[in-house]
Amino acid sequence: MNSHLVEALLEAVYFFAECDDDVLDPDVSVQQLELTAAVLAKMSESEKLEFAKCCRQHSADIDKIDAEKRQFYMEVPENLGLVTE
């Protein structure tokens, strides 16, 4: 799995999940997150596990100061319904 694509996707998911309501309508954010989850759900089980592994790896690369973002990255696969851990 391309780690750069996973990182870009994580940043986009983080933006839609965490952006201020004044920046983007919350309904649009939810709609985009649901679409992202639906597309990712089409992956095979092994691809989902690989994606989850990449998310964990990227979370480890985040500055320790940003613990909230690190935790968010680790939880993306589960929060999008791709894996249950």
Protein Blocks (a to p, Z undefined) as FASTA:
>chain_A
ZZklmmmmmmmmmmmmmmcfklpcfklmmmmmmmmmmmmmmpcfklmmmmmmmmmmmmmm
pcfklmmlmmmmmmmmmmnopacZZ
